[in-house]
């Protein structure tokens, strides 16, 4: 069975501090990993995808197959980064079917 | 484009009542899904569809039915509402060539008393 674990329900940092949102996964095969974000009063939306290896809004995430992790990082947090972040997984060839973690609520304090 | 729309925004039901949550998308997306979001549980997949006429169960399908008669619409039916179905329900759609990028609706907040 595939599973996504986000160990932190809440994460609070100060503006300008580095931030890391943790995500671990369990999947027998080669997964695709994603981060979705939900800002206050906005819809859930895709933030980034591991295959693209992009930096979106200053966030990056590296897939570590050995540690089965896909942590989301940003070197200098901004207040507008405050949101709920969900890590999600899909199997290759079925990426219309996502398994989400329970989410981490990030608060960036001024 | 309106994107993904959901109605109603809020609904209160009594135990045992039935209702249908509506979802529509105007992006001609092949894939559509229903999720429920509960505190501390994240989003869980209820049912999904890979095209008109084709549906399948997700992680938590019990108590829900779906159908997909058109590309645009994907209604979710609660057959006999139970308090355990109190939740926020999200519909999402995605396109075949980038199915991982799901576009979410605004959600329906359902309370079953």
HADDOCK unambig.tbl for C-alpha pairs under 7 A between the chains (distance, minus, plus):
assign (segid A and resid 43 and name CA) (segid B and resid 104 and name CA) 6.23 0.50 0.50
assign (segid A and resid 43 and name CA) (segid B and resid 105 and name CA) 6.71 0.50 0.50
assign (segid A and resid 43 and name CA) (segid B and resid 106 and name CA) 5.81 0.50 0.50
assign (segid A and resid 44 and name CA) (segid B and resid 104 and name CA) 5.98 0.50 0.50
assign (segid A and resid 45 and name CA) (segid B and resid 103 and name CA) 6.62 0.50 0.50
assign (segid A and resid 45 and name CA) (segid B and resid 104 and name CA) 6.99 0.50 0.50
assign (segid A and resid 46 and name CA) (segid B and resid 101 and name CA) 6.07 0.50 0.50
assign (segid A and resid 95 and name CA) (segid B and resid 99 and name CA) 5.75 0.50 0.50
assign (segid A and resid 95 and name CA) (segid B and resid 100 and name CA) 4.82 0.50 0.50
assign (segid A and resid 96 and name CA) (segid B and resid 31 and name CA) 6.61 0.50 0.50
assign (segid A and resid 96 and name CA) (segid B and resid 99 and name CA) 4.72 0.50 0.50
assign (segid A and resid 96 and name CA) (segid B and resid 100 and name CA) 5.27 0.50 0.50
assign (segid A and resid 100 and name CA) (segid B and resid 42 and name CA) 6.54 0.50 0.50
assign (segid A and resid 100 and name CA) (segid B and resid 43 and name CA) 5.81 0.50 0.50
assign (segid A and resid 100 and name CA) (segid B and resid 44 and name CA) 6.87 0.50 0.50
assign (segid A and resid 101 and name CA) (segid B and resid 42 and name CA) 5.85 0.50 0.50
assign (segid A and resid 102 and name CA) (segid B and resid 40 and name CA) 5.93 0.50 0.50
assign (segid A and resid 102 and name CA) (segid B and resid 41 and name CA) 4.95 0.50 0.50
assign (segid A and resid 102 and name CA) (segid B and resid 42 and name CA) 3.67 0.50 0.50
assign (segid A and resid 102 and name CA) (segid B and resid 43 and name CA) 6.90 0.50 0.50
assign (segid A and resid 103 and name CA) (segid B and resid 42 and name CA) 5.73 0.50 0.50
